[in-house]
Amino acid sequence: MAAQNTIIAIPAIIGFFFVVAALLQWLWNTTMPEVFRLRSITYWQAFRLMLIAGLLFSGPMIIR
């Protein structure tokens, strides 16, 4: 039973990260260029920003 939960959980977590990165990209591109005159970012830049923010604000707990 635990193996089944792991098989389901790993793709779900990976999918969650991709969805959050897309949301971050959308929020950045709809807000930052208009408010602060910054450039739009790509999907992979949003993904990297999300990883950096996770490391900075949650520390090593994200790796658990």
PDB file of N, CA, C and O in Angstrom, chain B, residues numbered from 101:
ATOM      1  N   MET B 101       0.819  -1.192   0.000  1.00  0.00           N
ATOM      2  CA  MET B 101       0.000   0.000   0.000  1.00  0.00           C
ATOM      3  C   MET B 101       0.863   1.257   0.000  1.00  0.00           C
ATOM      4  O   MET B 101       0.536   2.230  -0.679  1.00  0.00           O
ATOM      5  N   ALA B 102       1.961   1.248   0.753  1.00  0.00           N
ATOM      6  CA  ALA B 102       2.837   2.415   0.811  1.00  0.00           C
ATOM      7  C   ALA B 102       3.499   2.661  -0.543  1.00  0.00           C
ATOM      8  O   ALA B 102       3.733   3.807  -0.925  1.00  0.00           O
ATOM      9  N   ALA B 103       3.798   1.588  -1.262  1.00  0.00           N
ATOM     10  CA  ALA B 103       4.418   1.744  -2.578  1.00  0.00           C
ATOM     11  C   ALA B 103       3.459   2.412  -3.552  1.00  0.00           C
ATOM     12  O   ALA B 103       3.874   3.228  -4.375  1.00  0.00           O
ATOM     13  N   GLN B 104       2.176   2.068  -3.461  1.00  0.00           N
ATOM     14  CA  GLN B 104       1.177   2.704  -4.327  1.00  0.00           C
ATOM     15  C   GLN B 104       1.064   4.189  -4.027  1.00  0.00           C
ATOM     16  O   GLN B 104       0.961   5.001  -4.946  1.00  0.00           O
ATOM     17  N   ASN B 105       1.080   4.550  -2.756  1.00  0.00           N
ATOM     18  CA  ASN B 105       1.003   5.958  -2.382  1.00  0.00           C
ATOM     19  C   ASN B 105       2.212   6.729  -2.892  1.00  0.00           C
ATOM     20  O   ASN B 105       2.083   7.872  -3.330  1.00  0.00           O
ATOM     21  N   THR B 106       3.388   6.109  -2.837  1.00  0.00           N
ATOM     22  CA  THR B 106       4.602   6.753  -3.330  1.00  0.00           C
ATOM     23  C   THR B 106       4.541   6.937  -4.837  1.00  0.00           C
ATOM     24  O   THR B 106       4.941   7.980  -5.355  1.00  0.00           O
ATOM     25  N   ILE B 107       4.042   5.933  -5.540  1.00  0.00           N
ATOM     26  CA  ILE B 107       3.939   6.012  -6.998  1.00  0.00           C
ATOM     27  C   ILE B 107       2.996   7.133  -7.413  1.00  0.00           C
ATOM     28  O   ILE B 107       3.215   7.779  -8.437  1.00  0.00           O
ATOM     29  N   ILE B 108       1.969   7.366  -6.642  1.00  0.00           N
ATOM     30  CA  ILE B 108       1.020   8.440  -6.943  1.00  0.00           C
ATOM     31  C   ILE B 108       1.554   9.787  -6.475  1.00  0.00           C
ATOM     32  O   ILE B 108       1.352  10.797  -7.150  1.00  0.00           O
ATOM     33  N   ALA B 109       2.230   9.817  -5.334  1.00  0.00           N
ATOM     34  CA  ALA B 109       2.666  11.081  -4.731  1.00  0.00           C
ATOM     35  C   ALA B 109       3.777  11.761  -5.520  1.00  0.00           C
ATOM     36  O   ALA B 109       3.762  12.983  -5.665  1.00  0.00           O
ATOM     37  N   ILE B 110       4.725  11.013  -6.024  1.00  0.00           N
ATOM     38  CA  ILE B 110       5.871  11.627  -6.711  1.00  0.00           C
ATOM     39  C   ILE B 110       5.435  12.386  -7.963  1.00  0.00           C
ATOM     40  O   ILE B 110       5.813  13.549  -8.106  1.00  0.00           O
ATOM     41  N   PRO B 111       4.661  11.796  -8.879  1.00  0.00           N
ATOM     42  CA  PRO B 111       4.204  12.587 -10.032  1.00  0.00           C
ATOM     43  C   PRO B 111       3.305  13.755  -9.629  1.00  0.00           C
ATOM     44  O   PRO B 111       3.319  14.800 -10.279  1.00  0.00           O
ATOM     45  N   ALA B 112       2.527  13.585  -8.566  1.00  0.00           N
ATOM     46  CA  ALA B 112       1.663  14.679  -8.110  1.00  0.00           C
ATOM     47  C   ALA B 112       2.490  15.854  -7.611  1.00  0.00           C
ATOM     48  O   ALA B 112       2.153  17.005  -7.889  1.00  0.00           O
ATOM     49  N   ILE B 113       3.553  15.588  -6.887  1.00  0.00           N
ATOM     50  CA  ILE B 113       4.422  16.659  -6.387  1.00  0.00           C
ATOM     51  C   ILE B 113       5.129  17.350  -7.543  1.00  0.00           C
ATOM     52  O   ILE B 113       5.219  18.577  -7.572  1.00  0.00           O
ATOM     53  N   ILE B 114       5.627  16.575  -8.489  1.00  0.00           N
ATOM     54  CA  ILE B 114       6.294  17.162  -9.656  1.00  0.00           C
ATOM     55  C   ILE B 114       5.310  18.012 -10.451  1.00  0.00           C
ATOM     56  O   ILE B 114       5.645  19.120 -10.870  1.00  0.00           O
ATOM     57  N   GLY B 115       4.113  17.506 -10.660  1.00  0.00           N
ATOM     58  CA  GLY B 115       3.082  18.274 -11.363  1.00  0.00           C
ATOM     59  C   GLY B 115       2.722  19.550 -10.631  1.00  0.00           C
ATOM     60  O   GLY B 115       2.496  20.585 -11.257  1.00  0.00           O
ATOM     61  N   PHE B 116       2.668  19.482  -9.309  1.00  0.00           N
ATOM     62  CA  PHE B 116       2.377  20.666  -8.498  1.00  0.00           C
ATOM     63  C   PHE B 116       3.422  21.746  -8.733  1.00  0.00           C
ATOM     64  O   PHE B 116       3.069  22.917  -8.877  1.00  0.00           O
ATOM     65  N   PHE B 117       4.710  21.377  -8.775  1.00  0.00           N
ATOM     66  CA  PHE B 117       5.768  22.361  -9.016  1.00  0.00           C
ATOM     67  C   PHE B 117       5.616  23.016 -10.384  1.00  0.00           C
ATOM     68  O   PHE B 117       5.832  24.220 -10.515  1.00  0.00           O
ATOM     69  N   PHE B 118       5.249  22.249 -11.399  1.00  0.00           N
ATOM     70  CA  PHE B 118       5.079  22.821 -12.733  1.00  0.00           C
ATOM     71  C   PHE B 118       3.879  23.758 -12.801  1.00  0.00           C
ATOM     72  O   PHE B 118       3.931  24.787 -13.475  1.00  0.00           O
ATOM     73  N   VAL B 119       2.811  23.410 -12.113  1.00  0.00           N
ATOM     74  CA  VAL B 119       1.628  24.280 -12.090  1.00  0.00           C
ATOM     75  C   VAL B 119       1.927  25.573 -11.337  1.00  0.00           C
ATOM     76  O   VAL B 119       1.521  26.651 -11.771  1.00  0.00           O
ATOM     77  N   VAL B 120       2.628  25.473 -10.220  1.00  0.00           N
ATOM     78  CA  VAL B 120       2.974  26.670  -9.448  1.00  0.00           C
ATOM     79  C   VAL B 120       3.913  27.566 -10.248  1.00  0.00           C
ATOM     80  O   VAL B 120       3.795  28.789 -10.185  1.00  0.00           O
ATOM     81  N   ALA B 121       4.841  26.980 -10.998  1.00  0.00           N
ATOM     82  CA  ALA B 121       5.737  27.786 -11.836  1.00  0.00           C
ATOM     83  C   ALA B 121       4.950  28.527 -12.912  1.00  0.00           C
ATOM     84  O   ALA B 121       5.237  29.689 -13.196  1.00  0.00           O
ATOM     85  N   ALA B 122       3.970  27.874 -13.506  1.00  0.00           N
ATOM     86  CA  ALA B 122       3.136  28.539 -14.513  1.00  0.00           C
ATOM     87  C   ALA B 122       2.328  29.669 -13.885  1.00  0.00           C
ATOM     88  O   ALA B 122       2.165  30.729 -14.491  1.00  0.00           O
ATOM     89  N   LEU B 123       1.825  29.450 -12.682  1.00  0.00           N
ATOM     90  CA  LEU B 123       1.092  30.497 -11.971  1.00  0.00           C
ATOM     91  C   LEU B 123       2.003  31.676 -11.639  1.00  0.00           C
ATOM     92  O   LEU B 123       1.601  32.830 -11.786  1.00  0.00           O
ATOM     93  N   LEU B 124       3.222  31.393 -11.193  1.00  0.00           N
ATOM     94  CA  LEU B 124       4.188  32.448 -10.899  1.00  0.00           C
ATOM     95  C   LEU B 124       4.514  33.250 -12.156  1.00  0.00           C
ATOM     96  O   LEU B 124       4.594  34.477 -12.105  1.00  0.00           O
ATOM     97  N   GLN B 125       4.701  32.570 -13.272  1.00  0.00           N
ATOM     98  CA  GLN B 125       4.983  33.263 -14.527  1.00  0.00           C
ATOM     99  C   GLN B 125       3.821  34.170 -14.903  1.00  0.00           C
ATOM    100  O   GLN B 125       4.034  35.323 -15.277  1.00  0.00           O
ATOM    101  N   TRP B 126       2.620  33.677 -14.811  1.00  0.00           N
ATOM    102  CA  TRP B 126       1.445  34.478 -15.163  1.00  0.00           C
ATOM    103  C   TRP B 126       1.314  35.693 -14.257  1.00  0.00           C
ATOM    104  O   TRP B 126       1.072  36.803 -14.732  1.00  0.00           O
ATOM    105  N   LEU B 127       1.475  35.484 -12.941  1.00  0.00           N
ATOM    106  CA  LEU B 127       1.369  36.600 -12.003  1.00  0.00           C
ATOM    107  C   LEU B 127       2.447  37.646 -12.259  1.00  0.00           C
ATOM    108  O   LEU B 127       2.169  38.845 -12.234  1.00  0.00           O
ATOM    109  N   TRP B 128       3.671  37.198 -12.504  1.00  0.00           N
ATOM    110  CA  TRP B 128       4.770  38.132 -12.778  1.00  0.00           C
ATOM    111  C   TRP B 128       4.483  38.928 -14.045  1.00  0.00           C
ATOM    112  O   TRP B 128       4.592  40.154 -14.057  1.00  0.00           O
ATOM    113  N   ASN B 129       4.115  38.220 -15.110  1.00  0.00           N
ATOM    114  CA  ASN B 129       3.942  38.877 -16.404  1.00  0.00           C
ATOM    115  C   ASN B 129       2.715  39.780 -16.459  1.00  0.00           C
ATOM    116  O   ASN B 129       2.656  40.674 -17.304  1.00  0.00           O
ATOM    117  N   THR B 130       1.744  39.575 -15.590  1.00  0.00           N
ATOM    118  CA  THR B 130       0.586  40.463 -15.572  1.00  0.00           C
ATOM    119  C   THR B 130       0.757  41.624 -14.609  1.00  0.00           C
ATOM    120  O   THR B 130       0.050  42.625 -14.723  1.00  0.00           O
ATOM    121  N   THR B 131       1.684  41.512 -13.658  1.00  0.00           N
ATOM    122  CA  THR B 131       1.826  42.552 -12.640  1.00  0.00           C
ATOM    123  C   THR B 131       3.100  43.372 -12.782  1.00  0.00           C
ATOM    124  O   THR B 131       3.032  44.597 -12.881  1.00  0.00           O
ATOM    125  N   MET B 132       4.240  42.732 -12.794  1.00  0.00           N
ATOM    126  CA  MET B 132       5.520  43.431 -12.704  1.00  0.00           C
ATOM    127  C   MET B 132       5.819  44.378 -13.867  1.00  0.00           C
ATOM    128  O   MET B 132       6.286  45.489 -13.616  1.00  0.00           O
ATOM    129  N   PRO B 133       5.576  44.001 -15.120  1.00  0.00           N
ATOM    130  CA  PRO B 133       5.869  44.952 -16.198  1.00  0.00           C
ATOM    131  C   PRO B 133       5.043  46.234 -16.095  1.00  0.00           C
ATOM    132  O   PRO B 133       5.534  47.321 -16.400  1.00  0.00           O
ATOM    133  N   GLU B 134       3.812  46.103 -15.671  1.00  0.00           N
ATOM    134  CA  GLU B 134       2.938  47.267 -15.578  1.00  0.00           C
ATOM    135  C   GLU B 134       3.279  48.143 -14.370  1.00  0.00           C
ATOM    136  O   GLU B 134       3.297  49.369 -14.481  1.00  0.00           O
ATOM    137  N   VAL B 135       3.546  47.533 -13.237  1.00  0.00           N
ATOM    138  CA  VAL B 135       3.762  48.290 -12.004  1.00  0.00           C
ATOM    139  C   VAL B 135       5.186  48.829 -11.907  1.00  0.00           C
ATOM    140  O   VAL B 135       5.385  49.999 -11.581  1.00  0.00           O
ATOM    141  N   PHE B 136       6.179  47.983 -12.190  1.00  0.00           N
ATOM    142  CA  PHE B 136       7.573  48.365 -11.978  1.00  0.00           C
ATOM    143  C   PHE B 136       8.373  48.512 -13.268  1.00  0.00           C
ATOM    144  O   PHE B 136       9.583  48.737 -13.216  1.00  0.00           O
ATOM    145  N   ARG B 137       7.728  48.391 -14.412  1.00  0.00           N
ATOM    146  CA  ARG B 137       8.399  48.492 -15.714  1.00  0.00           C
ATOM    147  C   ARG B 137       9.510  47.445 -15.882  1.00  0.00           C
ATOM    148  O   ARG B 137      10.557  47.725 -16.465  1.00  0.00           O
ATOM    149  N   LEU B 138       9.267  46.245 -15.366  1.00  0.00           N
ATOM    150  CA  LEU B 138      10.208  45.146 -15.534  1.00  0.00           C
ATOM    151  C   LEU B 138       9.816  44.321 -16.755  1.00  0.00           C
ATOM    152  O   LEU B 138       8.685  44.394 -17.235  1.00  0.00           O
ATOM    153  N   ARG B 139      10.766  43.539 -17.245  1.00  0.00           N
ATOM    154  CA  ARG B 139      10.489  42.685 -18.401  1.00  0.00           C
ATOM    155  C   ARG B 139       9.655  41.478 -18.003  1.00  0.00           C
ATOM    156  O   ARG B 139       9.623  41.085 -16.837  1.00  0.00           O
ATOM    157  N   SER B 140       8.989  40.901 -18.980  1.00  0.00           N
ATOM    158  CA  SER B 140       8.283  39.632 -18.772  1.00  0.00           C
ATOM    159  C   SER B 140       9.314  38.520 -18.641  1.00  0.00           C
ATOM    160  O   SER B 140      10.445  38.655 -19.109  1.00  0.00           O
ATOM    161  N   ILE B 141       8.919  37.416 -18.002  1.00  0.00           N
ATOM    162  CA  ILE B 141       9.830  36.296 -17.822  1.00  0.00           C
ATOM    163  C   ILE B 141       9.275  35.064 -18.526  1.00  0.00           C
ATOM    164  O   ILE B 141       8.081  34.973 -18.813  1.00  0.00           O
ATOM    165  N   THR B 142      10.168  34.121 -18.794  1.00  0.00           N
ATOM    166  CA  THR B 142       9.767  32.870 -19.424  1.00  0.00           C
ATOM    167  C   THR B 142       9.332  31.872 -18.353  1.00  0.00           C
ATOM    168  O   THR B 142       9.482  32.116 -17.156  1.00  0.00           O
ATOM    169  N   TYR B 143       8.799  30.759 -18.804  1.00  0.00           N
ATOM    170  CA  TYR B 143       8.354  29.718 -17.877  1.00  0.00           C
ATOM    171  C   TYR B 143       9.517  29.205 -17.033  1.00  0.00           C
ATOM    172  O   TYR B 143       9.377  29.047 -15.820  1.00  0.00           O
ATOM    173  N   TRP B 144      10.653  28.946 -17.657  1.00  0.00           N
ATOM    174  CA  TRP B 144      11.786  28.373 -16.928  1.00  0.00           C
ATOM    175  C   TRP B 144      12.412  29.379 -15.979  1.00  0.00           C
ATOM    176  O   TRP B 144      12.959  28.984 -14.949  1.00  0.00           O
ATOM    177  N   GLN B 145      12.348  30.662 -16.291  1.00  0.00           N
ATOM    178  CA  GLN B 145      12.797  31.674 -15.337  1.00  0.00           C
ATOM    179  C   GLN B 145      11.875  31.692 -14.121  1.00  0.00           C
ATOM    180  O   GLN B 145      12.342  31.843 -12.992  1.00  0.00           O
ATOM    181  N   ALA B 146      10.583  31.540 -14.340  1.00  0.00           N
ATOM    182  CA  ALA B 146       9.634  31.475 -13.226  1.00  0.00           C
ATOM    183  C   ALA B 146       9.895  30.238 -12.372  1.00  0.00           C
ATOM    184  O   ALA B 146       9.808  30.296 -11.145  1.00  0.00           O
ATOM    185  N   PHE B 147      10.211  29.134 -13.012  1.00  0.00           N
ATOM    186  CA  PHE B 147      10.512  27.899 -12.287  1.00  0.00           C
ATOM    187  C   PHE B 147      11.740  28.081 -11.405  1.00  0.00           C
ATOM    188  O   PHE B 147      11.744  27.661 -10.248  1.00  0.00           O
ATOM    189  N   ARG B 148      12.786  28.708 -11.952  1.00  0.00           N
ATOM    190  CA  ARG B 148      14.000  28.957 -11.169  1.00  0.00           C
ATOM    191  C   ARG B 148      13.735  29.920 -10.018  1.00  0.00           C
ATOM    192  O   ARG B 148      14.260  29.733  -8.921  1.00  0.00           O
ATOM    193  N   LEU B 149      12.923  30.952 -10.260  1.00  0.00           N
ATOM    194  CA  LEU B 149      12.570  31.882  -9.180  1.00  0.00           C
ATOM    195  C   LEU B 149      11.840  31.159  -8.052  1.00  0.00           C
ATOM    196  O   LEU B 149      12.073  31.435  -6.875  1.00  0.00           O
ATOM    197  N   MET B 150      10.965  30.240  -8.414  1.00  0.00           N
ATOM    198  CA  MET B 150      10.231  29.480  -7.410  1.00  0.00           C
ATOM    199  C   MET B 150      11.190  28.620  -6.584  1.00  0.00           C
ATOM    200  O   MET B 150      11.052  28.546  -5.363  1.00  0.00           O
ATOM    201  N   LEU B 151      12.147  27.981  -7.226  1.00  0.00           N
ATOM    202  CA  LEU B 151      13.118  27.166  -6.499  1.00  0.00           C
ATOM    203  C   LEU B 151      13.983  28.020  -5.583  1.00  0.00           C
ATOM    204  O   LEU B 151      14.236  27.646  -4.438  1.00  0.00           O
ATOM    205  N   ILE B 152      14.438  29.168  -6.084  1.00  0.00           N
ATOM    206  CA  ILE B 152      15.253  30.067  -5.265  1.00  0.00           C
ATOM    207  C   ILE B 152      14.464  30.551  -4.057  1.00  0.00           C
ATOM    208  O   ILE B 152      14.982  30.558  -2.941  1.00  0.00           O
ATOM    209  N   ALA B 153      13.225  30.953  -4.269  1.00  0.00           N
ATOM    210  CA  ALA B 153      12.392  31.428  -3.156  1.00  0.00           C
ATOM    211  C   ALA B 153      12.167  30.312  -2.141  1.00  0.00           C
ATOM    212  O   ALA B 153      12.179  30.560  -0.935  1.00  0.00           O
ATOM    213  N   GLY B 154      11.966  29.104  -2.613  1.00  0.00           N
ATOM    214  CA  GLY B 154      11.792  27.980  -1.696  1.00  0.00           C
ATOM    215  C   GLY B 154      13.023  27.733  -0.850  1.00  0.00           C
ATOM    216  O   GLY B 154      12.916  27.463   0.346  1.00  0.00           O
ATOM    217  N   LEU B 155      14.186  27.823  -1.462  1.00  0.00           N
ATOM    218  CA  LEU B 155      15.421  27.632  -0.706  1.00  0.00           C
ATOM    219  C   LEU B 155      15.664  28.770   0.279  1.00  0.00           C
ATOM    220  O   LEU B 155      16.102  28.536   1.405  1.00  0.00           O
ATOM    221  N   LEU B 156      15.383  29.994  -0.138  1.00  0.00           N
ATOM    222  CA  LEU B 156      15.634  31.143   0.727  1.00  0.00           C
ATOM    223  C   LEU B 156      14.669  31.216   1.902  1.00  0.00           C
ATOM    224  O   LEU B 156      15.082  31.517   3.022  1.00  0.00           O
ATOM    225  N   PHE B 157      13.404  30.949   1.665  1.00  0.00           N
ATOM    226  CA  PHE B 157      12.403  31.169   2.696  1.00  0.00           C
ATOM    227  C   PHE B 157      12.061  29.942   3.521  1.00  0.00           C
ATOM    228  O   PHE B 157      11.529  30.081   4.623  1.00  0.00           O
ATOM    229  N   SER B 158      12.348  28.746   3.029  1.00  0.00           N
ATOM    230  CA  SER B 158      12.049  27.565   3.835  1.00  0.00           C
ATOM    231  C   SER B 158      13.309  26.831   4.257  1.00  0.00           C
ATOM    232  O   SER B 158      13.245  25.927   5.090  1.00  0.00           O
ATOM    233  N   GLY B 159      14.437  27.198   3.704  1.00  0.00           N
ATOM    234  CA  GLY B 159      15.688  26.573   4.103  1.00  0.00           C
ATOM    235  C   GLY B 159      15.768  25.124   3.674  1.00  0.00           C
ATOM    236  O   GLY B 159      15.203  24.745   2.649  1.00  0.00           O
ATOM    237  N   PRO B 160      16.469  24.308   4.453  1.00  0.00           N
ATOM    238  CA  PRO B 160      16.679  22.910   4.063  1.00  0.00           C
ATOM    239  C   PRO B 160      15.440  22.034   4.201  1.00  0.00           C
ATOM    240  O   PRO B 160      15.466  20.876   3.786  1.00  0.00           O
ATOM    241  N   MET B 161      14.359  22.551   4.770  1.00  0.00           N
ATOM    242  CA  MET B 161      13.158  21.733   4.943  1.00  0.00           C
ATOM    243  C   MET B 161      12.520  21.344   3.620  1.00  0.00           C
ATOM    244  O   MET B 161      11.782  20.359   3.568  1.00  0.00           O
ATOM    245  N   ILE B 162      12.782  22.089   2.544  1.00  0.00           N
ATOM    246  CA  ILE B 162      12.188  21.773   1.244  1.00  0.00           C
ATOM    247  C   ILE B 162      12.742  20.453   0.700  1.00  0.00           C
ATOM    248  O   ILE B 162      12.097  19.818  -0.134  1.00  0.00           O
ATOM    249  N   ILE B 163      13.903  20.039   1.150  1.00  0.00           N
ATOM    250  CA  ILE B 163      14.565  18.840   0.630  1.00  0.00           C
ATOM    251  C   ILE B 163      14.071  17.575   1.333  1.00  0.00           C
ATOM    252  O   ILE B 163      14.293  16.474   0.830  1.00  0.00           O
ATOM    253  N   ARG B 164      13.425  17.703   2.449  1.00  0.00           N
ATOM    254  CA  ARG B 164      12.955  16.537   3.209  1.00  0.00           C
ATOM    255  C   ARG B 164      12.220  15.590   2.368  1.00  0.00           C
ATOM    256  O   ARG B 164      11.760  14.559   2.858  1.00  0.00           O
TER     257      ARG B 164
END
